[in-house]
Amino acid sequence: MKQPRAWQRMLSGRRLDLLDPTPMDIEIEDIAHGLAFVARWNGQTIGDWPYSVAEHSLLVEEIFRMQNPSAPVKWQMAALLHDAPEYVIGDMISPVKAAVGPSYGELDTRLTAAIHIRFGVPAQIPATIKKKIKAADKVSAWLEATRIAGFTEAEATKLFGKIDPVYAEKLDIHLRPPVEVRRDFTARHAELLAALK
């Protein structure tokens, strides 16, 4: 019986095997392009543009730096790339991930490891760093939920936890064309990559 195709052709020309991804088949341009076109919240957000995973990733990295001002550049890069596998597997909302089961997590883990290695981040990051990135991710989710996804503050707080009001005062949610988000994601990645060397 013929095995189903498990690879995706990227715009860079790379052929990424989703079951056995290698760092050499990963290009930041493919990640930035894919994430700029993947909508968070299944597209259920206000505005004329979807709120993309690339925009979310930029915000999470900014929050991570605010919360951890002395964090090494490699962990800033890990924060920027925390949802990078979604450039090929999409942004599944938590209820769907739960329904799919552990196979989604395994796919995500393999892709994350290959992406990390490609850009100078350890394949597996320490649990303490994961927890800090997750804390930034929850602040971002709270802001997104209340500002563009129709959640009340009480609902968002119940789901994502209470946030420090300073984040609500200092941070904005941007809705803009994918080409602009792609450009800014690629530029931030280049800054971090240059600082890693």
C-alpha positions as CSV (number, residue, x, y, z in Angstrom):
1,M,0.0,0.0,0.0
2,K,1.4,3.4,-1.0
3,Q,2.3,5.7,1.9
4,P,0.5,9.1,1.9
5,R,2.7,12.1,1.1
6,A,4.2,13.6,4.2
7,W,6.2,16.4,2.7
8,Q,5.4,20.0,1.9
9,R,7.0,22.0,-1.0
10,M,8.0,25.4,0.3
11,L,8.2,28.6,-1.8
12,S,12.0,28.6,-1.3
13,G,12.0,25.4,-3.2
14,R,12.8,23.3,-0.2
15,R,10.9,20.0,0.4
16,L,10.1,19.7,4.1
17,D,9.4,16.1,5.3
18,L,6.9,16.7,8.2
19,L,7.7,13.2,9.7
20,D,11.4,13.6,9.6
21,P,12.3,17.3,9.2
22,T,15.9,18.4,8.8
23,P,17.3,21.8,9.7
24,M,18.7,22.1,6.2
25,D,15.2,22.1,4.7
26,I,14.1,25.1,6.8
27,E,14.4,28.7,5.6
28,I,13.3,31.8,7.6
29,E,11.6,33.2,4.6
30,D,9.3,30.2,4.4
31,I,8.5,30.5,8.1
32,A,7.8,34.2,8.0
33,H,5.7,33.9,4.9
34,G,3.7,31.0,6.3
35,L,3.1,32.5,9.7
36,A,2.1,35.9,8.2
37,F,-0.8,34.1,6.4
38,V,-1.9,31.8,9.3
39,A,-4.7,33.5,11.3
40,R,-4.8,33.2,15.1
41,W,-8.2,32.5,16.7
42,N,-9.3,30.7,13.6
43,G,-9.8,34.1,12.0
44,Q,-12.5,35.1,14.5
45,T,-11.1,38.5,15.1
46,I,-12.2,42.1,14.3
47,G,-10.7,44.2,11.6
48,D,-10.0,44.1,7.9
49,W,-6.9,41.9,8.3
50,P,-6.5,38.6,10.2
51,Y,-4.3,38.6,13.2
52,S,-1.4,36.4,12.1
53,V,0.8,34.0,14.0
54,A,3.8,36.1,12.8
55,E,2.3,39.2,14.5
56,H,1.6,37.2,17.6
57,S,5.1,35.8,17.6
58,L,6.6,39.3,17.4
59,L,4.4,40.4,20.4
60,V,5.3,37.3,22.5
61,E,9.0,38.0,21.9
62,E,8.5,41.6,22.9
63,I,6.7,40.6,26.1
64,F,9.3,38.0,26.9
65,R,12.0,40.7,26.7
66,M,10.0,43.0,28.9
67,Q,9.6,40.2,31.5
68,N,13.2,38.9,31.2
69,P,15.4,41.9,30.2
70,S,18.6,40.0,30.8
71,A,17.6,36.9,28.8
72,P,20.3,35.7,26.4
73,V,19.6,36.2,22.7
74,K,19.1,32.5,22.1
75,W,16.1,32.6,24.4
76,Q,14.7,35.7,22.7
77,M,15.1,33.7,19.4
78,A,13.2,30.8,21.0
79,A,10.4,33.2,22.0
80,L,10.2,34.6,18.5
81,L,10.1,31.0,17.1
82,H,7.8,29.5,19.7
83,D,5.0,28.9,17.2
84,A,7.2,28.5,14.1
85,P,6.0,24.9,13.3
86,E,2.6,26.5,12.5
87,Y,4.0,27.7,9.2
88,V,3.4,24.2,7.9
89,I,0.9,22.6,10.4
90,G,-1.3,25.7,11.0
91,D,-2.6,27.2,14.2
92,M,-4.9,24.7,15.8
93,I,-6.9,26.2,18.7
94,S,-6.5,24.3,22.0
95,P,-9.8,22.4,21.8
96,V,-8.8,20.9,18.5
97,K,-5.3,20.0,19.7
98,A,-7.0,18.2,22.6
99,A,-9.3,16.3,20.2
100,V,-6.4,15.3,17.9
101,G,-4.4,14.0,20.8
102,P,-0.6,13.4,21.3
103,S,0.2,13.0,17.6
104,Y,-0.1,16.8,17.1
105,G,2.4,17.4,19.9
106,E,4.9,14.9,18.5
107,L,4.8,16.6,15.1
108,D,5.2,20.0,16.7
109,T,8.1,18.8,18.8
110,R,10.0,17.4,15.8
111,L,9.5,20.5,13.7
112,T,10.5,22.8,16.7
113,A,13.8,20.8,17.2
114,A,14.7,21.1,13.5
115,I,13.9,24.9,13.5
116,H,15.8,25.5,16.6
117,I,18.9,23.7,15.4
118,R,18.7,25.6,12.1
119,F,18.9,29.0,13.9
120,G,21.3,28.3,16.7
121,V,18.9,27.5,19.5
122,P,19.1,24.2,21.4
123,A,16.7,21.5,20.0
124,Q,15.1,21.3,23.4
125,I,15.0,24.3,25.6
126,P,15.1,24.2,29.4
127,A,11.7,23.8,31.2
128,T,12.4,27.1,33.0
129,I,12.7,29.0,29.7
130,K,9.7,27.2,28.2
131,K,7.7,28.4,31.3
132,K,8.9,32.0,30.8
133,I,7.9,31.9,27.1
134,K,4.5,30.4,28.0
135,A,4.0,33.3,30.5
136,A,4.6,35.8,27.7
137,D,2.4,33.8,25.4
138,K,-0.5,34.0,28.0
139,V,-0.1,37.8,28.3
140,S,-0.3,38.0,24.5
141,A,-3.4,35.7,24.4
142,W,-5.1,37.8,27.1
143,L,-4.5,41.0,25.1
144,E,-5.6,39.5,21.8
145,A,-8.7,37.9,23.4
146,T,-9.9,41.1,24.9
147,R,-8.9,43.5,22.1
148,I,-9.7,41.7,18.9
149,A,-11.4,38.3,19.7
150,G,-14.5,39.4,21.6
151,F,-13.7,38.0,25.0
152,T,-14.5,39.9,28.2
153,E,-11.7,40.6,30.6
154,A,-13.2,38.2,33.0
155,E,-13.3,35.4,30.4
156,A,-9.7,36.1,29.3
157,T,-8.5,36.2,32.9
158,K,-10.2,32.8,33.7
159,L,-8.5,31.2,30.6
160,F,-5.1,32.9,30.5
161,G,-4.6,34.4,34.0
162,K,-4.5,37.9,35.3
163,I,-2.0,40.1,33.6
164,D,0.0,43.1,35.0
165,P,-1.9,46.2,33.8
166,V,1.4,47.7,32.5
167,Y,1.2,45.3,29.5
168,A,-2.3,46.5,28.7
169,E,-1.0,50.1,28.9
170,K,2.2,49.7,26.9
171,L,1.3,47.1,24.2
172,D,-0.8,47.3,21.1
173,I,-2.4,44.7,18.9
174,H,-1.5,45.3,15.2
175,L,-3.8,44.2,12.3
176,R,-2.0,44.8,9.0
177,P,-1.3,43.2,5.7
178,P,0.7,39.9,5.7
179,V,3.5,41.5,3.6
180,E,4.2,44.0,6.4
181,V,4.2,41.4,9.1
182,R,6.4,39.1,7.1
183,R,8.9,41.9,6.6
184,D,9.0,42.7,10.3
185,F,9.2,39.1,11.4
186,T,12.1,38.5,9.0
187,A,13.9,41.7,10.2
188,R,13.6,40.8,13.9
189,H,14.9,37.3,13.2
190,A,17.9,38.8,11.3
191,E,18.6,41.1,14.3
192,L,18.6,38.2,16.7
193,L,20.6,35.9,14.4
194,A,23.3,38.6,14.0
195,A,23.4,39.0,17.8
196,L,23.8,35.2,18.3
197,K,27.0,35.1,16.2
